[in-house]
């Protein structure tokens, strides 16, 4: 079902985007010292703006894969 899939895409997007956003904005020094620190989510560091961007990118990818208009899928996701 499409609803299950879009929620899965959004969940992956919020985790990946939140972590990458935090690492790029606040933890860039630790990336240079240890590049694998990006995947160590248990050490903390998630950002709202990175998570939002990650969800938007993931939902856009979902819409494109399913042949739907991106704006329609975004409209569906807003209340969620």
mmCIF file as gemmi writes it, N, C-alpha and C atoms, coordinates in Angstrom:
data_model
loop_
_atom_site.group_PDB
_atom_site.id
_atom_site.type_symbol
_atom_site.label_atom_id
_atom_site.label_alt_id
_atom_site.label_comp_id
_atom_site.label_asym_id
_atom_site.label_entity_id
_atom_site.label_seq_id
_atom_site.pdbx_PDB_ins_code
_atom_site.Cartn_x
_atom_site.Cartn_y
_atom_site.Cartn_z
_atom_site.occupancy
_atom_site.B_iso_or_equiv
_atom_site.pdbx_formal_charge
_atom_site.auth_seq_id
_atom_site.auth_asym_id
_atom_site.pdbx_PDB_model_num
ATOM 1 N N . UNK Axp A 1 ? 0.842 -1.184 0 1 0 ? 1 A 1
ATOM 2 C CA . UNK Axp A 1 ? 0 0 0 1 0 ? 1 A 1
ATOM 3 C C . UNK Axp A 1 ? 0.881 1.239 0 1 0 ? 1 A 1
ATOM 4 N N . UNK Axp A 2 ? 0.432 2.27 -0.651 1 0 ? 2 A 1
ATOM 5 C CA . UNK Axp A 2 ? 1.227 3.491 -0.782 1 0 ? 2 A 1
ATOM 6 C C . UNK Axp A 2 ? 1.406 4.225 0.534 1 0 ? 2 A 1
ATOM 7 N N . UNK Axp A 3 ? 0.416 4.2 1.412 1 0 ? 3 A 1
ATOM 8 C CA . UNK Axp A 3 ? 0.525 4.925 2.678 1 0 ? 3 A 1
ATOM 9 C C . UNK Axp A 3 ? 1.642 4.332 3.52 1 0 ? 3 A 1
ATOM 10 N N . UNK Axp A 4 ? 1.707 3.018 3.597 1 0 ? 4 A 1
ATOM 11 C CA . UNK Axp A 4 ? 2.786 2.372 4.346 1 0 ? 4 A 1
ATOM 12 C C . UNK Axp A 4 ? 4.145 2.736 3.773 1 0 ? 4 A 1
ATOM 13 N N . UNK Axp A 5 ? 4.243 2.736 2.461 1 0 ? 5 A 1
ATOM 14 C CA . UNK Axp A 5 ? 5.519 3.026 1.818 1 0 ? 5 A 1
ATOM 15 C C . UNK Axp A 5 ? 5.953 4.478 2.019 1 0 ? 5 A 1
ATOM 16 N N . UNK Axp A 6 ? 5.022 5.42 1.934 1 0 ? 6 A 1
ATOM 17 C CA . UNK Axp A 6 ? 5.399 6.825 2.113 1 0 ? 6 A 1
ATOM 18 C C . UNK Axp A 6 ? 5.811 7.089 3.56 1 0 ? 6 A 1
ATOM 19 N N . UNK Axp A 7 ? 5.186 6.424 4.51 1 0 ? 7 A 1
ATOM 20 C CA . UNK Axp A 7 ? 5.594 6.575 5.906 1 0 ? 7 A 1
ATOM 21 C C . UNK Axp A 7 ? 6.976 5.977 6.114 1 0 ? 7 A 1
ATOM 22 N N . UNK Axp A 8 ? 7.264 4.848 5.491 1 0 ? 8 A 1
ATOM 23 C CA . UNK Axp A 8 ? 8.595 4.25 5.576 1 0 ? 8 A 1
ATOM 24 C C . UNK Axp A 8 ? 9.646 5.183 4.983 1 0 ? 8 A 1
ATOM 25 N N . UNK Axp A 9 ? 9.364 5.728 3.8 1 0 ? 9 A 1
ATOM 26 C CA . UNK Axp A 9 ? 10.291 6.669 3.174 1 0 ? 9 A 1
ATOM 27 C C . UNK Axp A 9 ? 10.525 7.87 4.085 1 0 ? 9 A 1
ATOM 28 N N . UNK Axp A 10 ? 9.458 8.393 4.679 1 0 ? 10 A 1
ATOM 29 C CA . UNK Axp A 10 ? 9.578 9.562 5.55 1 0 ? 10 A 1
ATOM 30 C C . UNK Axp A 10 ? 10.393 9.23 6.797 1 0 ? 10 A 1
ATOM 31 N N . UNK Axp A 11 ? 10.21 8.053 7.356 1 0 ? 11 A 1
ATOM 32 C CA . UNK Axp A 11 ? 10.962 7.665 8.548 1 0 ? 11 A 1
ATOM 33 C C . UNK Axp A 11 ? 12.458 7.57 8.247 1 0 ? 11 A 1
ATOM 34 N N . UNK Axp A 12 ? 12.793 6.968 7.135 1 0 ? 12 A 1
ATOM 35 C CA . UNK Axp A 12 ? 14.203 6.894 6.739 1 0 ? 12 A 1
ATOM 36 C C . UNK Axp A 12 ? 14.749 8.295 6.478 1 0 ? 12 A 1
ATOM 37 N N . UNK Axp A 13 ? 13.942 9.131 5.841 1 0 ? 13 A 1
ATOM 38 C CA . UNK Axp A 13 ? 14.368 10.496 5.54 1 0 ? 13 A 1
ATOM 39 C C . UNK Axp A 13 ? 14.616 11.321 6.78 1 0 ? 13 A 1
ATOM 40 N N . UNK Axp A 14 ? 13.759 11.193 7.803 1 0 ? 14 A 1
ATOM 41 C CA . UNK Axp A 14 ? 13.934 11.991 9.01 1 0 ? 14 A 1
ATOM 42 C C . UNK Axp A 14 ? 15.166 11.545 9.791 1 0 ? 14 A 1
ATOM 43 N N . UNK Axp A 15 ? 15.441 10.265 9.815 1 0 ? 15 A 1
ATOM 44 C CA . UNK Axp A 15 ? 16.623 9.779 10.542 1 0 ? 15 A 1
ATOM 45 C C . UNK Axp A 15 ? 17.902 10.172 9.806 1 0 ? 15 A 1
ATOM 46 N N . UNK Axp A 16 ? 17.952 9.885 8.517 1 0 ? 16 A 1
ATOM 47 C CA . UNK Axp A 16 ? 19.159 10.204 7.744 1 0 ? 16 A 1
ATOM 48 C C . UNK Axp A 16 ? 19.362 11.713 7.636 1 0 ? 16 A 1
ATOM 49 N N . UNK Axp A 17 ? 18.303 12.447 7.347 1 0 ? 17 A 1
ATOM 50 C CA . UNK Axp A 17 ? 18.426 13.895 7.209 1 0 ? 17 A 1
ATOM 51 C C . UNK Axp A 17 ? 18.756 14.579 8.517 1 0 ? 17 A 1
ATOM 52 N N . UNK Axp A 18 ? 18.132 14.133 9.605 1 0 ? 18 A 1
ATOM 53 C CA . UNK Axp A 18 ? 18.414 14.719 10.906 1 0 ? 18 A 1
ATOM 54 C C . UNK Axp A 18 ? 19.854 14.528 11.32 1 0 ? 18 A 1
ATOM 55 N N . UNK Axp A 19 ? 20.363 13.353 11.09 1 0 ? 19 A 1
ATOM 56 C CA . UNK Axp A 19 ? 21.756 13.076 11.459 1 0 ? 19 A 1
ATOM 57 C C . UNK Axp A 19 ? 22.724 13.844 10.565 1 0 ? 19 A 1
ATOM 58 N N . UNK Axp A 20 ? 22.489 13.795 9.249 1 0 ? 20 A 1
ATOM 59 C CA . UNK Axp A 20 ? 23.386 14.502 8.337 1 0 ? 20 A 1
ATOM 60 C C . UNK Axp A 20 ? 23.331 16.006 8.561 1 0 ? 20 A 1
ATOM 61 N N . UNK Axp A 21 ? 22.138 16.533 8.838 1 0 ? 21 A 1
ATOM 62 C CA . UNK Axp A 21 ? 22.015 17.961 9.116 1 0 ? 21 A 1
ATOM 63 C C . UNK Axp A 21 ? 22.804 18.362 10.341 1 0 ? 21 A 1
ATOM 64 N N . UNK Axp A 22 ? 22.725 17.56 11.394 1 0 ? 22 A 1
ATOM 65 C CA . UNK Axp A 22 ? 23.482 17.881 12.607 1 0 ? 22 A 1
ATOM 66 C C . UNK Axp A 22 ? 24.981 17.809 12.352 1 0 ? 22 A 1
ATOM 67 N N . UNK Axp A 23 ? 25.392 16.775 11.631 1 0 ? 23 A 1
ATOM 68 C CA . UNK Axp A 23 ? 26.822 16.618 11.368 1 0 ? 23 A 1
ATOM 69 C C . UNK Axp A 23 ? 27.359 17.76 10.511 1 0 ? 23 A 1
ATOM 70 N N . UNK Axp A 24 ? 26.592 18.212 9.536 1 0 ? 24 A 1
ATOM 71 C CA . UNK Axp A 24 ? 27.07 19.281 8.661 1 0 ? 24 A 1
ATOM 72 C C . UNK Axp A 24 ? 27.077 20.637 9.354 1 0 ? 24 A 1
ATOM 73 N N . UNK Axp A 25 ? 26.066 20.904 10.193 1 0 ? 25 A 1
ATOM 74 C CA . UNK Axp A 25 ? 25.967 22.219 10.818 1 0 ? 25 A 1
ATOM 75 C C . UNK Axp A 25 ? 26.723 22.323 12.142 1 0 ? 25 A 1
ATOM 76 N N . UNK Axp A 26 ? 26.695 21.266 12.933 1 0 ? 26 A 1
ATOM 77 C CA . UNK Axp A 26 ? 27.244 21.36 14.285 1 0 ? 26 A 1
ATOM 78 C C . UNK Axp A 26 ? 28.433 20.448 14.544 1 0 ? 26 A 1
ATOM 79 N N . UNK Axp A 27 ? 28.567 19.377 13.791 1 0 ? 27 A 1
ATOM 80 C CA . UNK Axp A 27 ? 29.627 18.41 14.063 1 0 ? 27 A 1
ATOM 81 C C . UNK Axp A 27 ? 30.588 18.228 12.921 1 0 ? 27 A 1
ATOM 82 N N . UNK Axp A 28 ? 30.803 19.287 12.138 1 0 ? 28 A 1
ATOM 83 C CA . UNK Axp A 28 ? 31.65 19.15 10.954 1 0 ? 28 A 1
ATOM 84 C C . UNK Axp A 28 ? 33.09 18.795 11.313 1 0 ? 28 A 1
ATOM 85 N N . UNK Axp A 29 ? 33.553 19.281 12.461 1 0 ? 29 A 1
ATOM 86 C CA . UNK Axp A 29 ? 34.92 18.965 12.875 1 0 ? 29 A 1
ATOM 87 C C . UNK Axp A 29 ? 35.103 17.472 13.128 1 0 ? 29 A 1
ATOM 88 N N . UNK Axp A 30 ? 34.071 16.842 13.685 1 0 ? 30 A 1
ATOM 89 C CA . UNK Axp A 30 ? 34.191 15.415 13.961 1 0 ? 30 A 1
ATOM 90 C C . UNK Axp A 30 ? 34.164 14.576 12.68 1 0 ? 30 A 1
ATOM 91 N N . UNK Axp A 31 ? 33.578 15.1 11.606 1 0 ? 31 A 1
ATOM 92 C CA . UNK Axp A 31 ? 33.596 14.382 10.33 1 0 ? 31 A 1
ATOM 93 C C . UNK Axp A 31 ? 35.023 14.335 9.786 1 0 ? 31 A 1
ATOM 94 N N . UNK Axp A 32 ? 35.722 15.457 9.91 1 0 ? 32 A 1
ATOM 95 C CA . UNK Axp A 32 ? 37.102 15.485 9.422 1 0 ? 32 A 1
ATOM 96 C C . UNK Axp A 32 ? 38 14.55 10.223 1 0 ? 32 A 1
ATOM 97 N N . UNK Axp A 33 ? 37.762 14.471 11.537 1 0 ? 33 A 1
ATOM 98 C CA . UNK Axp A 33 ? 38.583 13.611 12.386 1 0 ? 33 A 1
ATOM 99 C C . UNK Axp A 33 ? 38.239 12.132 12.212 1 0 ? 33 A 1
ATOM 100 N N . UNK Axp A 34 ? 36.937 11.838 12.124 1 0 ? 34 A 1
ATOM 101 C CA . UNK Axp A 34 ? 36.472 10.454 12.023 1 0 ? 34 A 1
ATOM 102 C C . UNK Axp A 34 ? 35.243 10.393 11.12 1 0 ? 34 A 1
ATOM 103 N N . UNK Axp A 35 ? 35.41 10.087 9.826 1 0 ? 35 A 1
ATOM 104 C CA . UNK Axp A 35 ? 34.28 10.083 8.891 1 0 ? 35 A 1
ATOM 105 C C . UNK Axp A 35 ? 33.157 9.1 9.272 1 0 ? 35 A 1
ATOM 106 N N . UNK Axp A 36 ? 33.473 8.049 10.004 1 0 ? 36 A 1
ATOM 107 C CA . UNK Axp A 36 ? 32.438 7.087 10.397 1 0 ? 36 A 1
ATOM 108 C C . UNK Axp A 36 ? 31.54 7.611 11.507 1 0 ? 36 A 1
ATOM 109 N N . UNK Axp A 37 ? 31.863 8.764 12.069 1 0 ? 37 A 1
ATOM 110 C CA . UNK Axp A 37 ? 31.01 9.338 13.115 1 0 ? 37 A 1
ATOM 111 C C . UNK Axp A 37 ? 29.634 9.718 12.578 1 0 ? 37 A 1
ATOM 112 N N . UNK Axp A 38 ? 29.487 9.817 11.275 1 0 ? 38 A 1
ATOM 113 C CA . UNK Axp A 38 ? 28.192 10.149 10.676 1 0 ? 38 A 1
ATOM 114 C C . UNK Axp A 38 ? 27.166 9.07 10.98 1 0 ? 38 A 1
ATOM 115 N N . UNK Axp A 39 ? 27.571 7.824 10.988 1 0 ? 39 A 1
ATOM 116 C CA . UNK Axp A 39 ? 26.604 6.741 11.201 1 0 ? 39 A 1
ATOM 117 C C . UNK Axp A 39 ? 26.411 6.382 12.673 1 0 ? 39 A 1
ATOM 118 N N . UNK Axp A 40 ? 27.125 6.987 13.574 1 0 ? 40 A 1
ATOM 119 C CA . UNK Axp A 40 ? 26.994 6.688 15.003 1 0 ? 40 A 1
ATOM 120 C C . UNK Axp A 40 ? 25.87 7.521 15.621 1 0 ? 40 A 1
ATOM 121 N N . UNK Axp A 41 ? 24.637 7.161 15.314 1 0 ? 41 A 1
ATOM 122 C CA . UNK Axp A 41 ? 23.484 7.928 15.812 1 0 ? 41 A 1
ATOM 123 C C . UNK Axp A 41 ? 23.295 7.75 17.314 1 0 ? 41 A 1
ATOM 124 N N . UNK Axp A 42 ? 23.808 6.69 17.898 1 0 ? 42 A 1
ATOM 125 C CA . UNK Axp A 42 ? 23.657 6.458 19.331 1 0 ? 42 A 1
ATOM 126 C C . UNK Axp A 42 ? 24.508 7.42 20.156 1 0 ? 42 A 1
ATOM 127 N N . UNK Axp A 43 ? 25.413 8.15 19.525 1 0 ? 43 A 1
ATOM 128 C CA . UNK Axp A 43 ? 26.208 9.137 20.244 1 0 ? 43 A 1
ATOM 129 C C . UNK Axp A 43 ? 25.543 10.51 20.25 1 0 ? 43 A 1
ATOM 130 N N . UNK Axp A 44 ? 24.327 10.581 19.753 1 0 ? 44 A 1
ATOM 131 C CA . UNK Axp A 44 ? 23.565 11.833 19.79 1 0 ? 44 A 1
ATOM 132 C C . UNK Axp A 44 ? 23.822 12.707 18.584 1 0 ? 44 A 1
ATOM 133 N N . UNK Axp A 45 ? 22.934 13.683 18.438 1 0 ? 45 A 1
ATOM 134 C CA . UNK Axp A 45 ? 23.083 14.646 17.374 1 0 ? 45 A 1
ATOM 135 C C . UNK Axp A 45 ? 22.097 14.46 16.244 1 0 ? 45 A 1
ATOM 136 N N . UNK Axp A 46 ? 20.962 15.133 16.359 1 0 ? 46 A 1
ATOM 137 C CA . UNK Axp A 46 ? 19.955 15.165 15.294 1 0 ? 46 A 1
ATOM 138 C C . UNK Axp A 46 ? 19.469 16.607 15.204 1 0 ? 46 A 1
ATOM 139 N N . UNK Axp A 47 ? 19.184 17.074 14 1 0 ? 47 A 1
ATOM 140 C CA . UNK Axp A 47 ? 18.697 18.446 13.859 1 0 ? 47 A 1
ATOM 141 C C . UNK Axp A 47 ? 17.329 18.434 13.183 1 0 ? 47 A 1
ATOM 142 N N . UNK Axp A 48 ? 16.49 19.374 13.628 1 0 ? 48 A 1
ATOM 143 C CA . UNK Axp A 48 ? 15.151 19.472 13.058 1 0 ? 48 A 1
ATOM 144 C C . UNK Axp A 48 ? 15.205 19.858 11.59 1 0 ? 48 A 1
ATOM 145 N N . UNK Axp A 49 ? 15.997 20.862 11.262 1 0 ? 49 A 1
ATOM 146 C CA . UNK Axp A 49 ? 16.035 21.338 9.878 1 0 ? 49 A 1
ATOM 147 C C . UNK Axp A 49 ? 16.613 20.269 8.945 1 0 ? 49 A 1
ATOM 148 N N . UNK Axp A 50 ? 17.55 19.488 9.401 1 0 ? 50 A 1
ATOM 149 C CA . UNK Axp A 50 ? 18.052 18.388 8.588 1 0 ? 50 A 1
ATOM 150 C C . UNK Axp A 50 ? 17.006 17.295 8.411 1 0 ? 50 A 1
ATOM 151 N N . UNK Axp A 51 ? 16.26 17.004 9.485 1 0 ? 51 A 1
ATOM 152 C CA . UNK Axp A 51 ? 15.196 16.013 9.398 1 0 ? 51 A 1
ATOM 153 C C . UNK Axp A 51 ? 14.09 16.44 8.459 1 0 ? 51 A 1
ATOM 154 N N . UNK Axp A 52 ? 13.728 17.708 8.508 1 0 ? 52 A 1
ATOM 155 C CA . UNK Axp A 52 ? 12.695 18.225 7.603 1 0 ? 52 A 1
ATOM 156 C C . UNK Axp A 52 ? 13.144 18.127 6.156 1 0 ? 52 A 1
ATOM 157 N N . UNK Axp A 53 ? 14.381 18.515 5.897 1 0 ? 53 A 1
ATOM 158 C CA . UNK Axp A 53 ? 14.91 18.408 4.534 1 0 ? 53 A 1
ATOM 159 C C . UNK Axp A 53 ? 14.977 16.949 4.091 1 0 ? 53 A 1
ATOM 160 N N . UNK Axp A 54 ? 15.362 16.061 4.998 1 0 ? 54 A 1
ATOM 161 C CA . UNK Axp A 54 ? 15.418 14.643 4.663 1 0 ? 54 A 1
ATOM 162 C C . UNK Axp A 54 ? 14.059 14.065 4.325 1 0 ? 54 A 1
ATOM 163 N N . UNK Axp A 55 ? 13.034 14.461 5.082 1 0 ? 55 A 1
ATOM 164 C CA . UNK Axp A 55 ? 11.672 13.989 4.79 1 0 ? 55 A 1
ATOM 165 C C . UNK Axp A 55 ? 11.205 14.515 3.442 1 0 ? 55 A 1
ATOM 166 N N . UNK Axp A 56 ? 11.478 15.779 3.176 1 0 ? 56 A 1
ATOM 167 C CA . UNK Axp A 56 ? 11.042 16.356 1.904 1 0 ? 56 A 1
ATOM 168 C C . UNK Axp A 56 ? 11.712 15.662 0.719 1 0 ? 56 A 1
ATOM 169 N N . UNK Axp A 57 ? 12.991 15.371 0.845 1 0 ? 57 A 1
ATOM 170 C CA . UNK Axp A 57 ? 13.698 14.671 -0.23 1 0 ? 57 A 1
ATOM 171 C C . UNK Axp A 57 ? 13.178 13.248 -0.383 1 0 ? 57 A 1
ATOM 172 N N . UNK Axp A 58 ? 12.971 12.549 0.737 1 0 ? 58 A 1
ATOM 173 C CA . UNK Axp A 58 ? 12.493 11.168 0.675 1 0 ? 58 A 1
ATOM 174 C C . UNK Axp A 58 ? 11.091 11.085 0.089 1 0 ? 58 A 1
ATOM 175 N N . UNK Axp A 59 ? 10.21 12.016 0.471 1 0 ? 59 A 1
ATOM 176 C CA . UNK Axp A 59 ? 8.84 12.002 -0.059 1 0 ? 59 A 1
ATOM 177 C C . UNK Axp A 59 ? 8.847 12.367 -1.539 1 0 ? 59 A 1
ATOM 178 N N . UNK Axp A 60 ? 9.722 13.275 -1.942 1 0 ? 60 A 1
ATOM 179 C CA . UNK Axp A 60 ? 9.834 13.608 -3.361 1 0 ? 60 A 1
ATOM 180 C C . UNK Axp A 60 ? 10.316 12.4 -4.165 1 0 ? 60 A 1
ATOM 181 N N . UNK Axp A 61 ? 11.277 11.651 -3.62 1 0 ? 61 A 1
ATOM 182 C CA . UNK Axp A 61 ? 11.729 10.426 -4.294 1 0 ? 61 A 1
ATOM 183 C C . UNK Axp A 61 ? 10.614 9.399 -4.387 1 0 ? 61 A 1
ATOM 184 N N . UNK Axp A 62 ? 9.84 9.274 -3.298 1 0 ? 62 A 1
ATOM 185 C CA . UNK Axp A 62 ? 8.706 8.358 -3.312 1 0 ? 62 A 1
ATOM 186 C C . UNK Axp A 62 ? 7.712 8.745 -4.411 1 0 ? 62 A 1
ATOM 187 N N . UNK Axp A 63 ? 7.377 10.027 -4.478 1 0 ? 63 A 1
ATOM 188 C CA . UNK Axp A 63 ? 6.412 10.492 -5.47 1 0 ? 63 A 1
ATOM 189 C C . UNK Axp A 63 ? 6.909 10.23 -6.89 1 0 ? 63 A 1
ATOM 190 N N . UNK Axp A 64 ? 8.162 10.468 -7.107 1 0 ? 64 A 1
ATOM 191 C CA . UNK Axp A 64 ? 8.724 10.261 -8.434 1 0 ? 64 A 1
ATOM 192 C C . UNK Axp A 64 ? 8.713 8.778 -8.814 1 0 ? 64 A 1
ATOM 193 N N . UNK Axp A 65 ? 9.054 7.918 -7.863 1 0 ? 65 A 1
ATOM 194 C CA . UNK Axp A 65 ? 9.061 6.469 -8.137 1 0 ? 65 A 1
ATOM 195 C C . UNK Axp A 65 ? 7.667 5.928 -8.431 1 0 ? 65 A 1
ATOM 196 N N . UNK Axp A 66 ? 6.665 6.495 -7.76 1 0 ? 66 A 1
ATOM 197 C CA . UNK Axp A 66 ? 5.293 6.014 -7.944 1 0 ? 66 A 1
ATOM 198 C C . UNK Axp A 66 ? 4.553 6.742 -9.059 1 0 ? 66 A 1
ATOM 199 N N . UNK Axp A 67 ? 5.187 7.7 -9.698 1 0 ? 67 A 1
ATOM 200 C CA . UNK Axp A 67 ? 4.561 8.421 -10.799 1 0 ? 67 A 1
ATOM 201 C C . UNK Axp A 67 ? 3.47 9.383 -10.347 1 0 ? 67 A 1
ATOM 202 N N . UNK Axp A 68 ? 3.602 9.907 -9.153 1 0 ? 68 A 1
ATOM 203 C CA . UNK Axp A 68 ? 2.629 10.86 -8.616 1 0 ? 68 A 1
ATOM 204 C C . UNK Axp A 68 ? 3.22 12.25 -8.631 1 0 ? 68 A 1
ATOM 205 N N . UNK Axp A 69 ? 2.354 13.243 -8.586 1 0 ? 69 A 1
ATOM 206 C CA . UNK Axp A 69 ? 2.822 14.623 -8.508 1 0 ? 69 A 1
ATOM 207 C C . UNK Axp A 69 ? 3.36 14.877 -7.103 1 0 ? 69 A 1
ATOM 208 N N . UNK Axp A 70 ? 4.52 15.514 -7.034 1 0 ? 70 A 1
ATOM 209 C CA . UNK Axp A 70 ? 5.165 15.766 -5.748 1 0 ? 70 A 1
ATOM 210 C C . UNK Axp A 70 ? 4.284 16.628 -4.859 1 0 ? 70 A 1
ATOM 211 N N . UNK Axp A 71 ? 3.652 17.642 -5.43 1 0 ? 71 A 1
ATOM 212 C CA . UNK Axp A 71 ? 2.793 18.531 -4.644 1 0 ? 71 A 1
ATOM 213 C C . UNK Axp A 71 ? 1.62 17.786 -4.028 1 0 ? 71 A 1
ATOM 214 N N . UNK Axp A 72 ? 1.062 16.829 -4.752 1 0 ? 72 A 1
ATOM 215 C CA . UNK Axp A 72 ? -0.056 16.038 -4.201 1 0 ? 72 A 1
ATOM 216 C C . UNK Axp A 72 ? 0.383 15.196 -3.016 1 0 ? 72 A 1
ATOM 217 N N . UNK Axp A 73 ? 1.558 14.603 -3.12 1 0 ? 73 A 1
ATOM 218 C CA . UNK Axp A 73 ? 2.058 13.776 -2.014 1 0 ? 73 A 1
ATOM 219 C C . UNK Axp A 73 ? 2.409 14.659 -0.825 1 0 ? 73 A 1
ATOM 220 N N . UNK Axp A 74 ? 3.004 15.822 -1.053 1 0 ? 74 A 1
ATOM 221 C CA . UNK Axp A 74 ? 3.283 16.758 0.035 1 0 ? 74 A 1
ATOM 222 C C . UNK Axp A 74 ? 1.983 17.183 0.724 1 0 ? 74 A 1
ATOM 223 N N . UNK Axp A 75 ? 0.948 17.468 -0.057 1 0 ? 75 A 1
ATOM 224 C CA . UNK Axp A 75 ? -0.349 17.84 0.529 1 0 ? 75 A 1
ATOM 225 C C . UNK Axp A 75 ? -0.904 16.726 1.397 1 0 ? 75 A 1
ATOM 226 N N . UNK Axp A 76 ? -0.723 15.492 0.986 1 0 ? 76 A 1
ATOM 227 C CA . UNK Axp A 76 ? -1.177 14.363 1.787 1 0 ? 76 A 1
ATOM 228 C C . UNK Axp A 76 ? -0.384 14.252 3.087 1 0 ? 76 A 1
ATOM 229 N N . UNK Axp A 77 ? 0.908 14.528 3.023 1 0 ? 77 A 1
ATOM 230 C CA . UNK Axp A 77 ? 1.789 14.334 4.175 1 0 ? 77 A 1
ATOM 231 C C . UNK Axp A 77 ? 1.68 15.425 5.232 1 0 ? 77 A 1
ATOM 232 N N . UNK Axp A 78 ? 1.228 16.612 4.868 1 0 ? 78 A 1
ATOM 233 C CA . UNK Axp A 78 ? 1.228 17.744 5.812 1 0 ? 78 A 1
ATOM 234 C C . UNK Axp A 78 ? 0.476 17.428 7.11 1 0 ? 78 A 1
ATOM 235 N N . UNK Axp A 79 ? -0.721 16.863 7.084 1 0 ? 79 A 1
ATOM 236 C CA . UNK Axp A 79 ? -1.4 16.586 8.354 1 0 ? 79 A 1
ATOM 237 C C . UNK Axp A 79 ? -0.708 15.518 9.195 1 0 ? 79 A 1
ATOM 238 N N . UNK Axp A 80 ? 0.048 14.644 8.563 1 0 ? 80 A 1
ATOM 239 C CA . UNK Axp A 80 ? 0.713 13.579 9.3 1 0 ? 80 A 1
ATOM 240 C C . UNK Axp A 80 ? 1.837 14.123 10.128 1 0 ? 80 A 1
